[in-house]
C-alpha cells in the first residue's frame, strides 16, 4: 500500500526531500519467439516486485530471465533496455539490448571498463597497444567505436579520443599546445569537432569567453561554474559553483551556453549515472539524475537535511514527470521506494513498500530488476 510521506513523520524523519575490440553484434537465437512464449519459460511472480501502487502500475507484460550470472540494468532509453553482464572470460563484459517485448535485440562483448553509455550511442574503447612483425615493432592506435542503441551497428569511429564524463575528448588537442592551448571534443551525433576548454587554471577576466568543459560560454557567465551532467533530449547542461555545493544549479543550452534557468539544491547535487547523462522520460521532456528532476523550463532538487529530509536517488521518470527512486534506510526507517509528481514539494512524495523502476520504455513500460532465489529478472510492467 502506498503511504504519503507526510503521514509518516511521527515515526521518524522520512521526508525525502577494456583492452580488446568490441565483439561482433549478435542477433537473438530465435527472433520469431514471442514475448508470451518467453514469459512461459520464466518462473517470475509479480509479488517479487513488492507492493506496487495499483493506481500507477498495471500488469507484468514480460519478464526476461538473466539467470544466476551477475547482471545489471544499466540504461533504459526509447524502446531498448540495456543489461551488462559478465562474459565467459575474465575481464570480459557483455552488453545485452532488450526490445520492447523483453527479447534480446542484439548483444556485443567488450573489455571491462572499456564501454560507456553516451547520449545516443554505446561507446567501446579498443586499446591499440603494440605488435611485432619480425624485428619491427609498431604501435597500434586506440580507437573508439560508437554503436547504435537501435541495432548495435557501428555509427562512427574515432582514433584519437578518450571518454571522460561522457565527452569524446580529442587526444591530439589535449592542452599541450596549438591554438590558444585549447582542448577539443567530438559531437557524438555529427562527428563535428568543437572546443572543450582550456588546460590552464581558472583566472583572467570575469567575462573571459572560455567553454566550461564542452559547454560554450560566449558571454563569460559560466566562467566560475563546474560541469555536472547534460540531458541531450532537453539540449541542456547543468553546472554549479562546486560539484558538492548547495549553490544554485544552472541549466545552460548545451549548444549556445545561454542560461535557461536556475534552481537550488539545499545540501548538494548528488548526481548519478554513467557518463553524466540524466535518465529521460520516453517523450524526452523530463529527466532524473541523482536527487534532481528537470525539464526544459525548470528543475527541482530533493533532500534538505536541515529539515530532516532524506535524499532520494531517483532512477526513472514517466511522460507526465512522475519520478521514481529509492530513499535509503536509517535507524528510524527502512529503505523505501518513492514517487513524486514533477514540481511537488518533498512532503507530497509517496513512499511504498516495493521496487522502484530503473527507467520507463516507450509505450509506458516501467522496467525493474528483481533478484529471487531462481536468479535475476528484468521485468516490464505496463503503467496505467
C-alpha positions in Angstrom: 0.0 0.0 0.0 1.3 3.5 -0.9 1.7 5.8 2.0 2.1 9.6 1.9 5.4 10.6 3.4 3.8 13.4 5.5 1.7 10.7 7.3 4.9 9.0 8.5 6.6 12.0 10.1 5.7 10.8 13.6 7.7 7.6 13.0 10.9 9.4 12.0 12.5 11.8 9.5 11.0 10.1 6.5 10.5 13.1 4.3 12.9 12.6 1.4 13.5 15.6 0.1 38.9 -2.6 -21.7 41.8 -4.0 -23.9 40.2 -5.8 -26.9 37.9 -4.9 -29.8 34.2 -4.9 -29.3 32.7 -8.2 -30.3 30.6 -9.0 -33.3 27.0 -7.8 -32.9 24.8 -10.9 -32.4 21.1 -11.1 -33.1 18.9 -13.3 -30.9 19.0 -17.0 -31.4 15.2 -17.2 -32.2 13.9 -13.9 -33.4 10.5 -15.4 -34.1 9.9 -16.1 -30.4 7.1 -14.0 -28.9 7.1 -12.3 -25.6 4.3 -14.6 -24.5 6.4 -17.7 -25.2 9.3 -16.2 -23.3 7.1 -15.4 -20.3 6.0 -19.0 -20.1 9.6 -20.1 -19.7 10.5 -17.9 -16.6 9.4 -18.5 -13.1 8.6 -15.0 -12.1 5.8 -13.8 -9.7 4.6 -10.2 -9.7 4.7 -10.4 -5.9 8.5 -10.3 -6.2 8.1 -6.6 -7.1 6.6 -5.9 -3.7 3.5 -3.8 -3.1 3.4 -1.6 -6.2 0.8 1.2 -6.2 -2.1 -0.2 -8.1 -3.2 3.2 -9.5 0.2 3.7 -11.1 1.4 0.2 -12.2 -0.6 -2.4 -14.1 0.2 -5.9 -15.2 3.6 -7.5 -15.9 3.9 -7.7 -19.6 7.2 -9.5 -19.9 10.0 -10.9 -17.7 13.5 -11.7 -19.0 15.4 -14.3 -17.1 19.1 -13.3 -16.5 19.8 -16.5 -14.5 22.4 -16.5 -11.8 25.1 -14.7 -13.7 25.9 -11.2 -12.3 24.0 -8.8 -14.4 22.8 -5.2 -14.1 20.3 -3.0 -15.9 22.5 0.0 -16.9 20.2 2.1 -19.2 16.6 2.3 -20.2 16.0 4.5 -23.3 13.4 4.6 -26.0 12.4 1.0 -26.9 15.6 -0.5 -25.5 16.7 -1.8 -22.1 20.4 -2.4 -21.8 21.8 -5.0 -19.4 25.6 -5.5 -18.8 26.6 -9.0 -17.6 29.9 -10.8 -17.0 31.3 -12.6 -20.0 32.8 -16.1 -20.2 36.4 -14.9 -19.9 38.0 -12.9 -17.1 37.7 -9.2 -17.7 35.0 -9.6 -20.4 31.6 -8.0 -20.3 28.6 -8.5 -22.5 26.0 -5.8 -23.4 22.5 -7.2 -24.0 19.9 -5.0 -25.6 16.3 -6.0 -24.9 13.5 -4.8 -27.1 10.0 -3.6 -26.1 8.9 -7.2 -25.6 11.8 -8.1 -23.4 13.5 -10.1 -26.1 17.2 -9.9 -27.0 17.6 -7.4 -29.9 21.4 -7.6 -30.1 24.4 -8.3 -27.9 28.1 -7.4 -28.1 31.1 -8.2 -25.9 33.7 -5.7 -24.7 36.6 -5.5 -22.3 35.9 -4.4 -18.7 36.0 -0.7 -18.2 36.0 0.0 -22.0 32.3 0.5 -22.5 30.5 3.8 -22.0 26.9 4.8 -22.4 26.6 8.2 -24.2 23.5 10.2 -25.1 22.6 8.2 -28.2 25.3 5.6 -28.5 27.3 2.9 -26.7 31.0 3.7 -27.0 33.6 1.0 -26.9 37.3 1.8 -26.5 39.6 -0.6 -28.3 43.1 -0.2 -26.9 45.7 -0.3 -29.6 48.9 -1.4 -27.8 51.8 -2.6 -29.9 52.5 -5.6 -32.2 55.7 -7.0 -33.6 56.5 -8.4 -37.1 59.9 -9.8 -37.2 62.3 -7.2 -35.7 59.8 -4.4 -36.3 57.5 -3.2 -33.6 54.7 -0.9 -34.4 52.3 1.0 -32.2 48.6 0.5 -32.9 46.3 3.4 -32.3 43.5 3.3 -29.8 40.0 3.5 -31.4 36.5 4.2 -30.1 33.5 2.8 -31.9 30.1 4.3 -31.4 27.4 1.6 -31.6 23.8 2.5 -32.4 21.4 1.9 -29.5 18.9 0.6 -32.0 20.7 -2.3 -33.6 24.3 -2.2 -32.4 25.7 -1.2 -35.8 28.9 1.0 -35.9 27.6 4.5 -36.4 31.1 6.2 -36.2 34.7 5.5 -35.2 37.4 7.7 -33.9 41.1 7.1 -33.5 42.3 9.8 -31.1 39.7 10.1 -28.3 39.2 9.3 -24.6 35.9 9.4 -22.8 35.8 11.4 -19.5 32.3 12.2 -18.2 30.7 11.1 -21.5 32.7 13.6 -23.7 34.5 12.2 -26.7 37.7 14.1 -25.9 40.4 14.6 -28.5 43.8 13.3 -27.5 45.5 15.4 -30.2 44.1 18.7 -28.8 44.9 17.8 -25.3 46.0 21.2 -24.0 49.7 20.6 -24.7 49.9 23.2 -27.5 48.2 24.5 -30.5 45.9 27.5 -31.0 45.3 29.1 -27.6 46.2 25.8 -25.8 42.6 24.6 -26.4 41.2 21.1 -25.9 38.5 19.7 -28.2 35.8 17.1 -28.3 33.7 15.5 -31.0 29.9 15.7 -31.2 28.7 12.1 -31.0 25.9 12.6 -33.5 27.6 14.7 -36.2 31.3 14.0 -35.6 31.9 17.7 -35.6 35.0 18.8 -33.6 34.2 21.5 -31.1 36.2 23.5 -28.4 36.1 21.9 -25.0 38.0 24.3 -22.8 41.4 25.5 -21.7 44.1 23.4 -19.8 45.3 26.5 -17.9 43.9 27.0 -14.4 41.0 29.4 -13.8 41.8 33.0 -13.9 41.6 36.0 -16.2 38.7 38.4 -16.5 35.2 37.5 -15.4 33.9 37.8 -19.0 36.6 35.5 -20.4 34.6 33.5 -23.0 36.1 30.1 -22.4 34.0 27.0 -22.7 33.2 25.1 -19.5 34.0 21.5 -20.4 32.1 21.2 -23.7 29.5 23.9 -22.9 30.0 27.2 -24.8 30.4 30.4 -22.7 30.3 33.3 -25.1 29.4 36.0 -22.5 31.5 34.6 -19.6 28.5 33.9 -17.3 29.6 30.3 -16.8 33.2 31.0 -16.2 33.3 30.1 -12.4 30.9 27.1 -12.6 31.7 23.4 -12.6 30.1 21.0 -15.0 27.8 18.2 -13.6 25.9 16.5 -16.5 23.8 17.0 -19.6 20.5 15.8 -20.9 20.6 15.5 -24.7 16.9 15.3 -25.2 16.5 18.7 -23.5 19.6 20.2 -25.0 20.7 21.3 -21.6 23.9 21.0 -19.5 23.8 21.5 -15.7 26.5 23.4 -13.7 27.1 24.9 -10.3 29.8 26.7 -8.3 31.0 23.4 -6.8 30.3 19.7 -7.5 29.2 19.3 -3.9 27.8 22.7 -3.2 24.4 23.9 -2.0 24.7 26.7 -4.6 22.1 27.3 -7.3 22.3 24.8 -10.2 22.4 26.5 -13.6 20.7 24.9 -16.7 22.5 26.1 -19.8 21.9 25.4 -23.5 24.5 22.8 -24.4 25.0 24.3 -27.9 25.0 28.1 -27.2 25.7 28.4 -23.4 22.6 30.5 -22.9 21.3 30.2 -19.3 17.8 28.8 -19.4 17.0 28.7 -15.7 18.5 28.1 -12.2 17.3 26.1 -9.2 18.6 25.4 -5.8 19.9 22.2 -4.0 19.9 22.9 -0.3 22.5 20.3 0.5 24.2 19.0 -2.6 23.6 17.9 -6.2 24.3 14.2 -5.7 24.2 13.1 -9.4 24.5 9.6 -10.6 24.7 7.6 -13.8 27.5 6.5 -16.2 29.0 9.3 -18.2 26.9 12.1 -16.6 23.6 11.8 -18.5 20.2 12.0 -17.0 17.7 9.2 -17.3 15.0 10.6 -19.5 11.3 10.0 -19.9 10.1 8.2 -23.0 8.9 11.5 -24.6 12.3 13.2 -23.7 10.6 16.1 -21.8 11.8 15.1 -18.4 14.9 13.6 -16.9 16.2 12.5 -13.4 19.7 12.5 -12.1 20.5 11.6 -8.6 18.3 13.8 -6.4 17.0 16.1 -9.2 14.3 16.1 -11.8 14.4 18.5 -14.7 12.5 19.7 -17.8 13.3 22.2 -20.5 11.9 25.0 -18.3 12.5 24.1 -14.6 14.4 21.9 -12.2 13.7 20.6 -8.7 16.1 19.2 -6.1 15.2 17.0 -3.2 16.9 16.4 0.1 17.4 19.1 2.9 19.0 17.5 5.9 18.5 20.7 7.9 14.8 19.8 7.9 15.3 16.1 8.4 14.7 15.2 4.8 16.3 12.1 3.4 17.9 12.4 0.0 16.4 10.2 -2.7 18.3 8.5 -5.6 15.9 9.0 -8.5 16.1 6.3 -11.2 13.1 6.8 -13.6 10.5 9.4 -14.8 7.4 8.9 -16.9 5.9 11.2 -19.6 3.9 13.2 -17.0 7.0 14.0 -15.0 6.2 11.5 -12.2 9.6 10.5 -10.8 10.6 7.2 -9.0 13.5 6.2 -6.9 14.8 4.9 -3.6 15.4 6.6 -0.2 18.0 4.9 2.0 17.1 3.5 5.3 18.3 4.7 8.7 17.9 3.8 12.4 14.3 5.0 12.3 13.1 3.8 8.9 14.0 1.1 6.3 14.8 1.8 2.6 11.7 2.6 0.7 10.7 3.3 -2.9 9.4 6.8 -3.6 7.4 8.6 -6.3 6.8 12.3 -6.6 5.0 14.4 -9.1 7.0 17.0 -11.1 7.4 20.2 -9.1 5.7 18.9 -6.0 7.4 19.6 -2.6 9.1 16.7 -0.8 6.3 16.3 1.7 4.0 15.3 -1.1 6.2 12.4 -2.2 4.7 8.9 -1.7 6.6 6.1 -0.1 5.7 2.5 -1.0 7.0 -0.9 0.0 8.0 -2.2 -3.4 10.6 -2.0 -6.2 11.5 1.3 -7.9 11.7 1.2 -11.7 15.0 1.8 -13.3 13.5 3.5 -16.3 10.4 3.8 -18.5 10.4 2.5 -22.1 8.4 3.8 -25.0 4.7 2.8 -24.6 4.9 3.4 -20.8 6.6 0.1 -19.9 8.3 0.5 -16.5 11.4 -1.6 -16.2 12.5 -3.3 -13.0 15.3 -5.6 -12.0 14.4 -8.2 -9.4 16.5 -10.8 -7.6 14.9 -14.1 -6.5 16.2 -17.5 -5.4 16.0 -18.6 -9.0 18.2 -15.7 -10.2 17.8 -12.2 -11.6 14.9 -11.0 -13.8 14.4 -7.8 -15.9 10.7 -7.1 -15.7 8.4 -4.9 -17.8 5.3 -3.6 -16.2 2.6 -1.6 -18.0 2.0 1.8 -16.4 -1.6 3.0 -16.1 
